[in-house]
Structure formats: C-alpha cells, structure tokens
Amino acid sequence: MKRFLLLLCLIILPAQAFEDCVISTDGKLTDISIEKNDVIDVYPLITVMNERNTLIIHPLKEGETLFSVIKNGKDKYVFNVKITPGKTVIDPVEGFDILQIDEPPEIYDYELDLPPGLSEGK
C-alpha cells in the first residue's frame, strides 16, 4: 500500500473538478492555513488512533489558492491548488501522498432479469 501511495505522490494526477482529495503523511499535521478559503476547504481527518496525519481537501469553486500546514510541530509545507472546469490539481510535495477521490459513475437505466420462477412466461 505504501508503494502505491508513493507512486501517486510522484505523479500529478488530475481529477475532475470539485472532487475531494486526501493528503496523508507519516507525521502529525497541525495549524492549517488557507490563502483563499472561498476556493477550498481543508480539514483534518481524525482517526481512532488520533494520528492526525490525513487532510481532506474539498473544492468550493474554480480558482487558484494555496494552503499550508505544520508537520510534527516544526516543519511548514505549502500546497498549491488549481481548480479549473476540467480538473483539480494539487502540486506534489515531498513526503506527502495525494489521492483524488473520484465521483461515483452515473446510474445507468437498465432492467435486471427476474429471478427464476418469477418470470412472466411461467
């Protein structure tokens, strides 16, 4: 799993606009500061183990902004975020894994067969 997340960190993966993103790392993240809080919302995902090493990024509208976080109480990291009509991009930062959460596919209108014994022909 770590190798997969590391691979995602090395590649910029565009997502469809207004899709949430998850950023995780191996240290505690605190002091979230957003440049333009009308473009994105950033909040921590607090787990049962209270690790505080994961952030959820929720785009609100098109635009460019950045946000910063403090890792392990001492190191400051800045993330550049660009939201356009076709995609959302968060520039990679060393030591952090970025994962876009895709929207579920549209529901297709199709009909399932009836179970055996309930079909109309019998």
Contact map, one row per residue, 1 for C-alpha under 8 A:
11111000000000000000000000000000000000000000000000000000000000000000000000000000000000000000000000000000000000000000000000
11111100000000000000000000000000000000000000000000000000000000000000000000000000000000000000000000000000000000000000000000
11111110000000000000000000000000000000000000000000000000000000000000000000000000000000000000000000000000000000000000000000
11111111000000000000000000000000000000000000000000000000000000000000000000000000000000000000000000000000000000000000000000
11111111100000000000000000000000000000000000000000000000000000000000000000000000000000000000000011100000000000000000000000
01111111110000000000000000000000000000000000000000000000000000000000000000000000000000000000000010000000000000000000000000
00111111111000000000000000000000000000000000000000000000000000000000000000000000000000000000000000000000000000000000000000
00011111111110000000000000000000000000000000000000000000000000000000000000000000000000000000000011100000000000000000000000
00001111111100000000000000000000000000000000000000000000000000000000000000000000000000000001110111000000000000000000000000
00000111111100000000000000000000000000000000000000000000000000000000000000000000000000000001000000000000000000000000000000
00000011111110000000000000000000000000000000000000000000000000000000000000000000000000000001000000000000000000000000000000
00000001111111000000000000000000000000000000000000000000000000000000000000000000000000001111000000000000000000000000000000
00000001001111100000000000000000000000000000000000000000000000000000000000000000000000001000000000110000000000000000000000
00000000000111110000000000000000000000000000000000000000000000000000000000000000000000111000000000010000000000000000000000
00000000000011111010000000000000000000000000000000000000000000000000000000000000000000111000000000011100000000000000000000
00000000000001111110000000000000000000000000000000000000000000000000000000000000000001110000000000000100000000000000000000
00000000000000111110000000000000000000000000000000000000001000000000000000000000001111110000000000000000000000000000000000
00000000000000011111000000000000000000000000000000000000011110000000000000000000001000110000000000000000000000000000000000
00000000000000111111100000000000000000000000000000000000011000000000000000000000000000010000000000011110000000000000000000
00000000000000000111110000000000000000000000000000000001111000000000000000000000000000000000000000011100000000000000000000
00000000000000000011111000000000000000000000000000000001110000000000000000000000000000000000000001111000000000000000000000
00000000000000000001111100000000000000000000000000000111100000000000000000000000000000000000000011111000000000000000000000
00000000000000000000111110000000000000000000000000000111100000000000000000000000000000000000000111100000000000000000000000
00000000000000000000011111000000000000000000000000001110000000000000000000000000000000000000000111000000000000000000000000
00000000000000000000001111110000000000000000000000001100000000000000000000000000000000000000001110000000000000000000000000
00000000000000000000000111110000000000000000000000001000000000000000000000000000000000000000001000000000000000000000000000
00000000000000000000000011111000000000000000000000111000000000000000001100000000000000000000000000000000000000000000000000
00000000000000000000000011111100000000000000000000111000000000000000001110000000000000000000000000000000000000000000000000
00000000000000000000000000111111000000000001000000011100000000000000111110000000000000000000000000000000000000000000000000
00000000000000000000000000011111000000000000000000010000000000000000111110000000000000000000000000000000000000000000000000
00000000000000000000000000001111100000000000000000000000000000000001110000000000000000000000000000000000000000000000000000
00000000000000000000000000001111110000000110000000000000000000000011110000000000000000000000000000000000000000000000000000
00000000000000000000000000000011111000000000000000000000000000000011100000000000000000000000000000000000000000000000000000
00000000000000000000000000000001111110011100000000000000000000001111000000000000000000000000000000000000000000000000000000
00000000000000000000000000000000111110000000000000000000000000001110000000000000000000000000000000000000000000000000000000
00000000000000000000000000000000011111110000000000000000000000001100000000000000000000000000000000000000000000000000000000
00000000000000000000000000000000011111111000000000000000000000000000000000000000000000000000000000000000000000000000000000
00000000000000000000000000000000000111111000000000000000000110000000000000000000000000000000000000000000000000000000000000
00000000000000000000000000000000000111111000000000000000001111111000000000000000000000000000000000000000000000000000000000
00000000000000000000000000000000010111111100000000000000111110001000000000000000000000000000000000000000000000000000000000
00000000000000000000000000000000010011111110000000000000111100000000000000000000000000000000000000000000000000000000000000
00000000000000000000000000000001010000011111000000000011110000000000000000000000000000000000000000000000000000000000000000
00000000000000000000000000000001000000001111100000000011100000000000000000000000000000000000000000000000000000000000000000
00000000000000000000000000001000000000000111110000011111000000000000000000000000000000000000000000000000000000000000000000
00000000000000000000000000000000000000000011111000011111000000000000000000000000000000000000000000000000000000000000000000
00000000000000000000000000000000000000000001111101110100000000000000000000000000000000000000000000000000000000000000000000
00000000000000000000000000000000000000000000111111110000000000000000000000000000000000000000000000000000000000000000000000
00000000000000000000000000000000000000000000011111100000000000000000000000000000000000000000000000000000000000000000000000
00000000000000000000000000000000000000000000001111100000000000000000000000000000000000000000000000000000000000000000000000
00000000000000000000000000000000000000000000011111110000000000000000000000000000000000000000000000000000000000000000000000
00000000000000000000000000110000000000000000011111111000000000000000000000000000000000000000000000000000000000000000000000
00000000000000000000000000111100000000000001111001111100000000000000000000000000000000000000000000000000000000000000000000
00000000000000000000000111111000000000000001100000111110000000000000000000000000000000000000000000000000000000000000000000
00000000000000000000011110001000000000000001110000011111000000000000000000000000000000000000000000000000000000000000000000
00000000000000000000011100000000000000000111100000001111100000000000000000000000000000000000000000000000000000000000000000
00000000000000000001111000000000000000000111100000000111110000000000000000000000000000000000000000000000000000000000000000
00000000000000000001111000000000000000011110000000000011111000000000000000000000000000000000000000000000000000000000000000
00000000000000000111100000000000000000011100000000000001111100000000000000000000000000000000000000000000000000000000000000
00000000000000001111000000000000000000111000000000000000111111000000000000000000001000000000000000000000000000000000000000
00000000000000000100000000000000000001111000000000000000011111000000000000000000000000000000000000000000000000000000000000
00000000000000000100000000000000000001110000000000000000001111100000000000000000001000000000000000000000000000000000000000
00000000000000000000000000000000000000100000000000000000001111110000000000000000011110000000000000000000000000000000000000
00000000000000000000000000000000000000100000000000000000000011111000000000000000011100000000000000000000000000000000000000
00000000000000000000000000000000000000100000000000000000000001111100000000000001111000000000000000000000000000000000000000
00000000000000000000000000000000011100110000000000000000000000111110000000000001110000000000000000000000000000000000000000
00000000000000000000000000000000011100000000000000000000000000011111000000000111100000000000000000000000000000000000000000
00000000000000000000000000000001111000000000000000000000000000001111100000000111000000000000000000000000000000000000000000
00000000000000000000000000000011110000000000000000000000000000000111110000011110000000000000000000000000000000000000000000
00000000000000000000000000001111100000000000000000000000000000000011111000011100000000000000000000000000000000000000000000
00000000000000000000000000001111000000000000000000000000000000000001111111111000000000000000000000000000000000000000000000
00000000000000000000000000111100000000000000000000000000000000000000111111111000000000000000000000000000000000000000000000
00000000000000000000000000111100000000000000000000000000000000000000011111100000000000000000000000000000000000000000000000
00000000000000000000000000011100000000000000000000000000000000000000011111100000000000000000000000000000000000000000000000
00000000000000000000000000000000000000000000000000000000000000000000011111110000000000000000000000000000000000000000000000
00000000000000000000000000000000000000000000000000000000000000000000011111111000000000000000000000000000000000000000000000
00000000000000000000000000000000000000000000000000000000000000000001111001111100000000000000000000000000000000000000000000
00000000000000000000000000000000000000000000000000000000000000000001111000111110000000000000100000000000000000000000000000
00000000000000000000000000000000000000000000000000000000000000000111100000011111000000000000100000000000000000000000000000
00000000000000000000000000000000000000000000000000000000000000000111000000001111100000000111100000000000000000000000000000
00000000000000000000000000000000000000000000000000000000000000011110000000000111110000000110000000000000000000000000000000
00000000000000000000000000000000000000000000000000000000000000011100000000000011111000011110000000000000000000000000000000
00000000000000000000000000000000000000000000000000000000000001111000000000000001111100011100000000000000000000000000000000
00000000000000001100000000000000000000000000000000000000001011110000000000000000111110111000000000000000000000000000000000
00000000000000001000000000000000000000000000000000000000000001100000000000000000011111110000000000000000000000000000000000
00000000000000001000000000000000000000000000000000000000000001000000000000000000001111100000000000000000000000000000000000
00000000000000011000000000000000000000000000000000000000000000000000000000000000000111110000000000000000000000000000000000
00000000000001111100000000000000000000000000000000000000000000000000000000000000001111111000000000000000000000000000000000
00000000000001111110000000000000000000000000000000000000000000000000000000000000111101111100000000000000000000000000000000
00000000000111100000000000000000000000000000000000000000000000000000000000000000111000111110000000000000000000000000000000
00000000000100000000000000000000000000000000000000000000000000000000000000000011110000011111000001000000000000000000000000
00000000000100000000000000000000000000000000000000000000000000000000000000000011100000001111100000000000000000000000000000
00000000111100000000000000000000000000000000000000000000000000000000000000000010000000000111110111000000000000000000000000
00000000100000000000000000000000000000000000000000000000000000000000000000001110000000000011111100000000000000000000000000
00000000100000000000000000000000000000000000000000000000000000000000000000000000000000000001111100000000000000000000000000
00000000000000000000000011000000000000000000000000000000000000000000000000000000000000000000111110000000000000000000000000
00000000100000000000001110000000000000000000000000000000000000000000000000000000000000000001111111000000000000000000000000
00001101100000000000011110000000000000000000000000000000000000000000000000000000000000000001001111100000000000000000000000
00001001100000000000111100000000000000000000000000000000000000000000000000000000000000000101000111110000000000000000000000
00001001000010000000111000000000000000000000000000000000000000000000000000000000000000000000000011111000000000000000000000
00000000000011100011110000000000000000000000000000000000000000000000000000000000000000000000000001111100000000000000000000
00000000000000100011110000000000000000000000000000000000000000000000000000000000000000000000000000111110000000000000000000
00000000000000110011000000000000000000000000000000000000000000000000000000000000000000000000000000011111000000000000000000
00000000000000000010000000000000000000000000000000000000000000000000000000000000000000000000000000001111100000000000000000
00000000000000000000000000000000000000000000000000000000000000000000000000000000000000000000000000000111110000000000000000
00000000000000000000000000000000000000000000000000000000000000000000000000000000000000000000000000000011111000000000000000
00000000000000000000000000000000000000000000000000000000000000000000000000000000000000000000000000000001111100000000000000
00000000000000000000000000000000000000000000000000000000000000000000000000000000000000000000000000000000111110000000000000
00000000000000000000000000000000000000000000000000000000000000000000000000000000000000000000000000000000011111000000000000
00000000000000000000000000000000000000000000000000000000000000000000000000000000000000000000000000000000001111100000000000
00000000000000000000000000000000000000000000000000000000000000000000000000000000000000000000000000000000000111110000000000
00000000000000000000000000000000000000000000000000000000000000000000000000000000000000000000000000000000000011111000000000
00000000000000000000000000000000000000000000000000000000000000000000000000000000000000000000000000000000000001111100000000
00000000000000000000000000000000000000000000000000000000000000000000000000000000000000000000000000000000000000111110000000
00000000000000000000000000000000000000000000000000000000000000000000000000000000000000000000000000000000000000011111011000
00000000000000000000000000000000000000000000000000000000000000000000000000000000000000000000000000000000000000001111111000
00000000000000000000000000000000000000000000000000000000000000000000000000000000000000000000000000000000000000000111111000
00000000000000000000000000000000000000000000000000000000000000000000000000000000000000000000000000000000000000000011111001
00000000000000000000000000000000000000000000000000000000000000000000000000000000000000000000000000000000000000000111111101
00000000000000000000000000000000000000000000000000000000000000000000000000000000000000000000000000000000000000000111111111
00000000000000000000000000000000000000000000000000000000000000000000000000000000000000000000000000000000000000000000011111
00000000000000000000000000000000000000000000000000000000000000000000000000000000000000000000000000000000000000000000001111
00000000000000000000000000000000000000000000000000000000000000000000000000000000000000000000000000000000000000000000111111
